[in-house]
Amino acid sequence: MPDQLSPGSSAQPPVIRGYLPSDREAVYEVCLRTAAAGGDATGLYRDPDLMGDNFAGPYLHLEPEMAFVLDDGGRAVGYVLGTSDTAAFAAAFRRSWLPRVADRHPAPAGEPQGPDEGMAALLHNPERMIIPALADYPAHLHIDLLPAYQRSGHGRALLLTFLGAARRAGAKQVHLGMLTENTAARAFYDRLDFHVIDVPDAGPLTYLGRSTETED
């Protein structure tokens, strides 16, 4: 069966547009296929929607106006999404998103065991997003592209699109958290003028930030 998310499904070049509810399945698939430090996490979790329910679904549900996709002419093959106000988003996550998915991904009874329980523990703790060292960077984002669409300028265009939306929403600075081991992603963010934010006890993550101002 042909891969529905392979390049070349359309003769038209990919375009960036606002998220539509019909994009949800494709966004979740891109999320999963880039969730292993940028690699494919298919098969790593018992429920393939676990990563999407953590890192894509809440944004699509709570702030769809801050979500943008790269459309190859038939399907979303990349996205950027986030919020202009992390503290407000975390509160809405607990109030409005967690009740929708909590039964599907129950919180672990004790110390998380294995990748599924680890991700479920994150899901049930949206307050983890509120980090004092990031107070001056109220917006945050997640960006993912299938490998075939990377290194072609699409990631930069997606990110600049989000920065403009965050700026219009009132956020002057933005942050993101990335796995330190994902060196390819770090190189991408360095080229886009992100800098390291010193966050105590960051564990496996590196936090980066920058202004939402763009030259465009």
Salt bridges, closest charged atoms under 4 A:
ASP3 OD2 - ARG33 NH2 3.37
ASP23 OD2 - ARG17 NH1 2.79
GLU29 OE2 - ARG33 NH1 3.42
GLU29 OE1 - ARG75 NH2 3.08
ASP47 OD2 - ARG104 NE 2.52
ASP47 OD2 - HIS105 ND1 3.98
ASP49 OD2 - ARG104 NH2 3.11
ASP53 OD1 - ARG24 NH2 3.88
ASP53 OD2 - HIS105 NE2 2.65
ASP71 OD2 - ARG17 NE 2.85
ASP116 OD1 - ARG46 NH1 3.62
GLU127 OE2 - ARG94 NE 2.65
ASP190 OD1 - ARG186 NE 2.90
GLU213 OE2 - ARG167 NH2 2.65
